[in-house]
Amino acid sequence: MKVNHSFSHSEAACLVSRTRREFLRDAAGLVAGGAVLQASPFARGESVRKKRKVVVVTFGGGARDQETFAPEGQENIPHMLSEMAPQSSFFTHVTNKGILGHYVATASLATGVYETLNNFASVAPEHPTIFEYFRKELKRPSSDAWVVAPSNGFHRIGESEVRGFGPGQGARVILPKRLLGLASAGRDVDLEHLLHDNYETPLYTPVLAGGEVELHQMETILKLSVGDFASHARTLSSPDELSLYIAKRLMREEAPSLLWITMHDIDVAHSGAFSLYIDGIRRTDRLCAELWKTIQTEPEYAGNTTMFVLPDFGRDSDFDAGGNGFQHHRTGDAASRTTWMMVLGAGARQGVVYDTPVQSIDLVPSIGAMMGFSPSQSSGKLIRELV
Amino acid sequence: MLPRDLKAESFASYPPEARRIAIDHLETLRRLPLSFVPSLLRELIDYDYKFPVERSTIEKEISALKSLKDDEVHEWFTEFAAISLSSSLTTFSWVDLPAQFVEQEAAYLWSTHQLDSFRKAAKDYGDRLERLKEPEPNDLRRLGIAVVGRDVSTYDGLLFKNLRKHGTYFTSVSPQNGLKSLLAAVEKRAEADQARYAHWYVDGGSPVAHSDRITSVAYDALAPVRNSLLKRMQAEISRPGMGPEELRTVLARLNPADVGMEGNMDPVLSRFQLKLFTEGSGTQIYSTTFVQWTSREILRRAQARTLLVRYAPRQRQRPLNELLAGEHGEAELDPSGSLIDAEMGAYYHWINQQRLPGSEGSGFIAWFEGHNQAVAIGPSMPRGTESNSAIDLERLVSLVLA
């Protein structure tokens, strides 16, 4: 066989999403969205809207079809397939046309604009974030919008510097790995390997000032002592497990209406070890299901919460000579740009697959329509199937 | 500076052979757009340290460009010329630092949504060059061998699942003297075809004895280089103002001597080995990644006619709770995880081999070391089938090249 890649970008993207859809139909018994003709399940009165909560989880950092929803990858996502997909509206064809770095891509997801900021710089998004729109228009306090993020590089994800929005008007950001580093300071533990900031540039960690304030917040907001936090962390196996632990604590103590959790264990793929990448996918699958169960059992969230799960982007194809397969997301090929989105909970039609191409920047206006705010500077479009 | 402003002095920092070629082709380089030229110079600047196949490729590419008439240059490079670049890129020292320019150009293309246009331009250019290529007859068909799973006693998963559909899966392979017979096959080919850097053996641990006609790279033997490099990286990172891009620039400028590689080593091979660590991601940490990346680079750069790689167990990734417990001790190994890494590495080995000329006639074997399972791919091997026939590895080598 001569290896070639004669598919055009759009043909490949369509093939990817079709494969995913057909598999989902077979495996999870889902139906095509085109056959569903009821009125929008998200159409609700203002009283419901006030109680509406949204949780966004980025299935990070980047996983391909062949290790997730394609037939050969199904063994890696048993929870999402058997427990979550049948309850979800599943979008098979989500395209990210922006820069494929985790911070900049997550910032793009959060602003609804393809951001062009330096992925490795400590800068705010260039456009208002979903958290700023949400708080400003709905007059919500800072405690109502939170981000749980993996690395120091994400510490400015919560708000832009745009006039009329900006500092103090966005989400509060919590960085569990940083907290763990602060809580473990001075102890004889080797956390260097764990606490490296990200897998794209594993040897570089942006320096953040402060520390004492964050530990204080952990005690006052999460009702968690430094000692208890550190000792619970000792029972966990990965940074994303730590993030989930913090997110659950936030849900219990603060019950934010808009909660954004960025996972990143999967991005260990940058190390080139395929088995670790697969372990990361399996762990994230389990953690997503655990979060979904928490949403269904926490009194503040049960019955009124919509959960979005989507990768920020995919990873390079095995067949693009410019890349090295699963290891990176550098080529910009169809496999690295084409992803999926799962929507569960309040208002979501259950067991429906939508083939309609949508873009990752469509998330913000769609959540805006659901929650009742207008992301005026977003260049994304409403996902009609949701609103 | 733009390409049209190039002068002979512009290449003063280039190694002798690279400088000679650049100066000999100044007129050619001046006719090309800035969005393209640094990509060519990135290859040219290392000419003195490149493998013979790479040198030949560069020479042919530049000769092809030289032969173009003005209207042909316009036709070939219209797409590149349409790429807009920032003022910081046009003022960048792209002659002296072409690789750094290309990296910054890539970031700029991403941020201005021009990446797809650039990819298309690059692909079209590659296709044009490909059409000019004349087939180079070589009687020795390419052979790839991946030995995986050292120190794994049992494995319940579906082995070689990506490769099986392309060849025959054997379940009764005799493991007796398996590695020895595979190495003997490589040695025999190296005896018959004595081209330099054509026959390789890569080991993820310590290499077994082999003929010096085979070019060899081994992870354990490079431990001093890895350690020296990691120390250097840590020192650089702690300097004020150091970020990931600056670090990459520092790494790109390193010479083998900077990380303790001996001066009497083959300069081509020592540069190659250094780049495995400075350009590869994870190669410094995991032996399985090192072997996979090395096989990719050997095929891409040296276009090896024979490549035997043997994966060894990599160090185990320690989970959070162990790190927090402060358990230090010796780094443990992860043989079963390494088998999964190696299985994927073998698949990529085959894919990379198939990208090379003569892929229709090439052969490939992946063998579970010490066990009875192997997959064999070749022009005469039935695809997607399984064989329970007793066979040894020597016979398998002859079958895949039959």
Interface residues (C-beta under 8 A of the other chain):
Chain A: M1 K2 V3 H9 E72 K97 I99 L100 Y114 T116 N118 F120 A121 S184 R187 D188 V189 D190 L191 H193 L194 E200 T201 L203 Y204 A230 A233 R234 T235 L236 S237 S238 P239 E241 L242 V268 H270 S271 G272 A273 F274 S275 L276 I278 D279 D318 F319 A321 G322 N324 G325 F326 Q327 H328 T331 G332
Chain B: A107 W110 S111 T112 H113 L115 D116 R119 K161 H166 M233 Q234 I237 M242 G243 P244 E245 L247 G280 S281 G282 T283 I285 Y286 T288 T289 Q292 W293 R296 R314 Q317 R318 P319 L320 N321 L323 L324 A325 G326 H328 D334 S336 G337 S338 I340 D341 E343 M344 G345 Y347 Y348 I351 Q354 R355 S359 E360
